[in-house]
Amino acid sequence: MLNQLEEVERRFEDLTARLSDPALSTKIEELTKITRERSKLEEVVRAFRELKKAQGELIEAKKLLDTSNDPDMKDMAKSEVRDLNGRIETLEGALRQHLLPKDPLDEKSVVLEIRAGAGGDEAALFAGELFDLYRRYSASKGWNIEIMSISAGTAGGYKEIIGSVEGDQVYSSLKWEGGVHRVQRVPATETQGRIHTSTVTVAVMPEAEEVDVVINQNDLRIDVFRAGGHGGQSVNTTDSAVRIVHVPTNTTVICQDEKSQHKNKAKAMKVLRARLYEVERLKAEEQLSKQRKGMVGTGDRSEKIRTYNFPQDRVSDHRINLTLYNLPKIMGGDLEPIVTALRTHAQAEALKPK
């Protein structure tokens, strides 16, 4: 680990020296690239330098402990050795995490798809509540969430809702949300007080740029039609709705929420690109590591990842045996404790000797 950290520090110093070159001020693209790379290394270099300083202080404290005959000085040295050992252990743990291979997708924005599963109207209602949870969580992180497509439930909520979540490090937090979410509660329409179990499927797909997925326009079938309103809204009077079918994979995307055909087409292409990118990403991942089972489950959409039990006021994440209480707070957007626990578990698994 020390060799890796010394290499990182050398690279940081090299980038710092290059930034002081006056000629770089006219090369905006190169300047931006160097500044961004240096910024990413700064935190780990700072921690490494703190570690080296603490290690040096530990050597001096141990020397004082071995050589001093003064009881007060010995007690002070003992306390300092204890504190420094704890500090060094903390810094080493943080540095190990910094050196873990980074997921190149972590910085990406995402396309978020939420679909009602088993449970009929109750599943659709919970799909709406889950979307609200992610909307509030996104607001707390400073992300922007835009609805791409909606299919409303007959009694409220959504049969399906697709949104785009844009911001800093979105995928790094929301990637843990993909899978089947189960809700257990007494529906408002239940007269006997029986608890019903419903499911909602969440898919989190890193947003794909045009360079990530090349789509041959000849492979697309694009239809336009008159959009219907949601939940009793008026029907549009122009052919603004867009259906795009990617013929080779039979992937279909429909967008009809904008009044502009051009905007609906742009949104549909964004969703289509993300879906095709996700298919290719999973194929490559499967070839490399048999679906990466080591981290936090398989991430497969058919896998039940979490249960929201309203009568017991708890949320249980089955991948890491985590149970948290105060369900209203979590549904209000306080997802960070779950995200942090999942990320910490994944990092701990990655640090285990292979």
N, C-alpha and C positions, 0 to 999 in steps of 0.2 A: 504493500500500500504506500509506503514512504517513497518508493521510486516513482510511482504514478503521480504522487502529490508534488514531488520535485519537478517532474516534467510539466505539470500544470502551472506551477509557479514560474518556471522558465518561460513558458508560452505567454503568461500574463505580463511578465516584464518586457518581453519582446514586443507585445502589442502596445504596451505603455510607451515604449521608446518610439515606435512607429507613429503614434499619435502626436508626438512632439515635432514631427517633421513638417515644416511650413508648407512644403510642396503638396502635402496631402489635402490642404484646405480647398484646393480646386478640383479634387477628385471625389465628388460627393458620394458616389456609389461605393467606392472603396472605403471612404471614411465611415460611412454608415455601417458597412460590414464589419470593420475592425472594432468600432465602438460597441456594436451589439455583442460580438464575441467576447470582448474584454469584460463587458458588464456581466455576462453569464459566468465568467471565471472568478469575478471579484469576491463573491461570498465564500467560495471554497478556499481561495488563497488567504483571505482574512482569517478563516478558521484554522488553516494550516499554520500560519504565523503565530496565532495564539497558542496552538499546541506546542510549537517549538519553544516559545517563551515559557510556557508552563513546565515543560520538561527540563529546561535549564534551571528554573526556580526550584524544582523538585530536587535536582542534584545538589544545589546549594543548601536546601533545608535539611537534606539527609546528612550532608557534611557537618552542619552545625549540630545536628542531633548526636553524631558520633564523637565529635571533638569537644563539645562544651561540658564543663563541670558544674555549671550554674543550673540548679533545678528549675528555676523560672524560664531560663532560656531553652532548656530541654522540653519543658511543657509546651512552650510556644512553637518550637520546631516540630514536635509531635502533631500538634493541631494543624500546622501548615502542611505537613506531609499528607495528613488525612484529607485536607481540603483540596490539595493539588492532585492527589490520586483520583478523587471524584471528578474534578474538573477535566483531567486528561481522559478519563473514561467517557465522559459526555462528549468531548470534542472528537474523540476517535470514532464514536458511534455515528455522530453527525457526518463526519468525513467519509465513512464507509457508505452512507446513503448517497452522498454527493457523487461518489464514484460508480454507483450502480449505472448500468446502461440505461440511457434515457429512451423512452418511447417516442419515436420521431413524430407520432401523431398527437402528442399531448397538447401542443400549442394550437391545434386546429379548432375551429368552430364546428358545430355539429348540426345534423338534421335529426330531430327527435320525433319518433313515431310512437303514438300511444293508441292501442286498440282494445276495445272491450272483448273479453273472452267469455268463459262460462259464467252464467248468472243473469243473462238478459238485461233488464232495465237497471238492476243494481250494479252490474258490471259497467254499464255505460255511465252511470252516476259517479262511480269511483274513478273511471277514466278521466272525468272532468276534474275531480278533486286532485288526482295525481298531477294533471297538467297545471293546476293552480299552485300546487306545491313547488313544481319546477319553475314556474313563473316567479314566485316569491323568492325562491333560492337564487334565481338568476339576478333578480333586482338587488339582492343583498351583495352579490359579487360584482355588480356594475356591468352585467352582460345585457345585451339586447335580445329579446325574443320576439320573433315575428311569426304569425300564423300563416302557414302555406296552404293548408287544405283542411276542411272540416266536414265530417258527416255526423249530423246531430242525432242524439238518441231520442226515442219517442217520448220518454218521460223526463228528459233533461240529460245533461252530460253529453258524452260523445261515443258513437260507435267507433269512430276513428278521428284522431286529430294529429296533424303533422305540423311541426314548427321548426324554424331555423333559430338556433341559439348562437349568437356571435359575441365574441369577446376574447379576453386573455385567458389562455389555459383552460378552455371550456371542456375539451375532451378529457383532460387529465382528471377532472372531477366527476363528470357525468358518465364516463365509460363503465363505471361500476353498476349503473342502473339498468343495463340491458338484461332482460329476462322476464320471467313471469312473477307478477306481484299479486299476492293473495290477500283478500280482505274478508274478515269475519265480523259480522255485526247483525243487529236486528233491523231489517229494512223498515222504513216509515209505513209501508203498506202491510206489514206483518201484524195481524191481529192477535195471534197466539203467543207472541213474544219469542218466537224461535229464532235462533241464530242461523243466518245463511252464509254460505261461503261462495265468493265470486272471485274471478281472476281477471287481470288486465295484463296485456303484453306490452312491454316497452322495448323499443329498439333505438340504440344510440349509434349513429353512423358519422364518422368524421367527414366533414364537408370536403368534397373533391373539387379541385380546380380543373380547368380544361386540360392542363398539362398532365394531371394525374390520370384522367380517363379520356381517351380519344374515342369519340362517338362518330361513326360514319353516318352522315345524314341519310344515306340510302337505306340504312337499317331501320329508319324510323317511319312509323305511320302516324300522321298527325291529323286528328279530326277536330273540328270546331262545332259547337252546338250551343243552344240556348240554355243558360244556367237557370237552375231552380233555386228558390230561396230556402233559407234554413228556418225551421220552426215557424212557418207561417208568414215569412217575409215575402214581399212581392217578387214575382218572377222577372228576370231581366228581359228586356225587349230586343236585345241584340245577341248575335252569336259570339259571345265573349268567352264561354267555357272552352277549355282545351283538354283533349285527351291525347297523350303520347304513348305509343306502343313501341317498345324496342323489340323488333321482330325476332332476332336470333335468340333472345332469352325469354321472350313473351312477358316482359316486365311492363306493366301498365301504370301510368300516373295520370290522375285527373286533377286539374285545378280550375276552380270556378268562382273563387271568392272575390276577385278583382273585377271591376267593370271593364277593364281594358284587356282585350285578347292578348296583346303584346306582353302585359305584365303576367297574366296567367301562364303564358307559354314559358316565360323566363323562370317562373317559380317551378313549373313542372319539370323543366330541364335540370334545375338545381337538385330537385328530389331524385330524378332519374340518375343523374351523375353520381350522387351519393350512394344510391342502392347498388349500382353496378360496381362502384369502387369497393363497397363493403363485400360484395361477392368475391371479387378478385383478391381482396386483402385476406379473407378467411381461407381461400384456396391456398394462397402462398403460406399462410401461417400453419395450415394443416400439413403441408408438405415439409415444412421446416421442423415442426415440433409436435405433431399429432394433436393439434388443437390446444396447445398450451394449457394443460390441466393443472400445472403446478402452482399458478398464481392464486386466483380466487375463483375457483370453479372453472367451468369451461366457457362461461359467458354465452352459452347457447340460449336461444330465445325460448326453447321448450323447458328450460330449467327453472324450477320454482326457487327464486332467490330470497324472497322476503314475505313475511306475513304481518298484516296490520290488524291487530285484534282489538276492536273498540270496546267490548265489554270489560276486558282486562287492562285497557289503557296502555297497551304495549306494542312495540314494533320489534320483530325478531328477524335478523338477517341470518339465514341458514348456512351461508358459506363459511362464516367465521364464528358461529354460535354466539352472536351478539344479541342481547336483549336490552332495549331501552324503554323507559316509561315516559309519561307525559306526551301522549299521542297528539293532542291538539297543537302543542308547540311544534312538533315535527311536521305535522300537516300544514302548519302555518309557514313553513319554509326553512325551518332549522334543520337542514340536512347535513350540516358540516360535521357533527360528531360521528355520523355513520360513514361519511366519505373518508374522514381522517382514520377511523378504525380499519376500513378496508385497505386504504393506502399503506398504513403501517404494517398490516398483516402481509401485504404483497411484498413490501420491502424486506421484512423479516424472512420470508420464504426465499427471496432472491439472495439474501446474505448467507443462507445455510450452505455448508460445504457440499459440493456436488459429489 
